[in-house]
Amino acid sequence: MADIWVMGRSMHPGRSGQLVRADAVTHLMASDEKLSATRIESGEVVTLIHKDAERGTLLPEDFHLGMLVKLAEARKQAQGSDEDLVLYADLDDNGQWGWSLFTVSQLWET
């Protein structure tokens, strides 16, 4: 079974982002500015997405729940795959936040 990762989009100069394995996340903290997670093995808090990653657009109130819905979809897809999957937060064509699911090879091509 493939692993599922969440792409953390950092606002720090020199960092393009980070990948956090979804099964290592134990706690989600959401606000209208950012979604953060705690890693199971270290207790380290990582920011998965910040509003400033996309034109300062505030995150919806239930954005963390949207992540869990997409994660459930990813788990089903991962059962029949050997290729790792990545959850990615971004704005859709209407300027609304959402979660997309990609294979690693799709992201590498982009």
C-alpha positions as CSV (number, residue, x, y, z in Angstrom):
1,M,0.0,0.0,0.0
2,A,1.2,3.5,-0.9
3,D,2.0,6.1,1.7
4,I,-0.1,9.3,1.9
5,W,1.7,12.6,2.4
6,V,0.5,16.2,3.1
7,M,2.4,18.9,1.3
8,G,3.1,21.7,3.8
9,R,3.5,25.0,2.0
10,S,6.0,27.2,3.9
11,M,6.3,30.9,3.8
12,H,9.9,30.8,4.8
13,P,12.4,32.0,2.2
14,G,14.5,29.2,0.8
15,R,12.0,26.5,1.6
16,S,9.7,25.3,-1.1
17,G,7.6,23.2,1.3
18,Q,7.7,20.0,3.3
19,L,6.0,16.7,3.2
20,V,4.4,15.3,6.3
21,R,3.3,11.6,6.3
22,A,-0.4,11.7,7.0
23,D,-0.3,8.7,9.4
24,A,2.2,10.6,11.5
25,V,-0.3,13.5,12.2
26,T,-2.0,13.3,15.6
27,H,-3.5,16.7,16.1
28,L,-4.9,19.4,13.7
29,M,-5.2,23.0,14.8
30,A,-7.2,25.3,12.5
31,S,-7.8,29.0,12.3
32,D,-8.8,31.3,9.4
33,E,-5.1,32.0,8.9
34,K,-3.4,28.6,9.0
35,L,-3.8,24.8,9.5
36,S,-1.1,23.2,11.7
37,A,-0.5,19.6,12.7
38,T,1.4,17.8,15.4
39,R,3.7,14.9,14.5
40,I,3.2,11.8,16.5
41,E,6.8,10.9,17.0
42,S,8.2,14.3,17.9
43,G,5.3,16.4,19.0
44,E,6.7,19.0,16.6
45,V,4.1,21.5,15.3
46,V,4.2,22.0,11.5
47,T,2.2,24.5,9.4
48,L,0.5,22.6,6.6
49,I,-0.9,25.7,4.9
50,H,-1.0,29.4,5.6
51,K,-3.3,32.0,4.0
52,D,-0.3,33.9,2.7
53,A,0.6,30.9,0.5
54,E,-2.3,32.0,-1.8
55,R,-2.8,35.8,-2.0
56,G,-3.7,36.1,1.7
57,T,-7.1,34.4,1.2
58,L,-8.5,33.3,4.6
59,L,-9.0,29.6,5.2
60,P,-12.6,28.4,5.6
61,E,-13.8,27.5,9.1
62,D,-14.0,23.8,8.3
63,F,-10.8,23.4,6.2
64,H,-9.4,20.8,8.6
65,L,-12.5,18.7,8.1
66,G,-12.1,19.0,4.3
67,M,-8.6,17.6,4.8
68,L,-9.9,14.6,6.6
69,V,-12.5,13.9,3.9
70,K,-9.8,14.0,1.2
71,L,-7.5,11.9,3.4
72,A,-10.3,9.2,3.5
73,E,-10.5,9.3,-0.3
74,A,-6.7,9.0,-0.5
75,R,-6.7,6.0,1.8
76,K,-9.1,4.1,-0.5
77,Q,-7.0,5.0,-3.5
78,A,-3.8,4.0,-1.8
79,Q,-5.0,0.5,-1.1
80,G,-4.7,-0.5,-4.8
81,S,-1.5,1.5,-5.6
82,D,2.2,1.3,-5.1
83,E,2.7,5.0,-5.8
84,D,2.6,7.5,-2.9
85,L,-0.1,10.1,-2.8
86,V,0.1,13.7,-1.8
87,L,-2.7,16.0,-0.4
88,Y,-2.2,19.5,-1.6
89,A,-4.1,22.6,-0.4
90,D,-4.8,25.3,-3.0
91,L,-7.4,27.7,-4.4
92,D,-9.7,26.5,-7.1
93,D,-10.8,28.6,-10.2
94,N,-13.4,30.4,-8.0
95,G,-10.8,31.4,-5.4
96,Q,-12.1,28.9,-2.8
97,W,-9.7,26.8,-0.7
98,G,-9.8,23.0,-1.3
99,W,-7.8,19.9,-1.1
100,S,-6.4,18.1,-4.2
101,L,-4.9,14.7,-4.4
102,F,-1.9,13.9,-6.6
103,T,0.4,11.0,-7.2
104,V,4.0,11.8,-6.6
105,S,4.8,11.5,-10.3
106,Q,2.1,14.0,-11.1
107,L,3.7,16.6,-8.9
108,W,7.2,15.8,-10.1
109,E,6.0,16.5,-13.7
110,T,4.5,19.8,-12.8
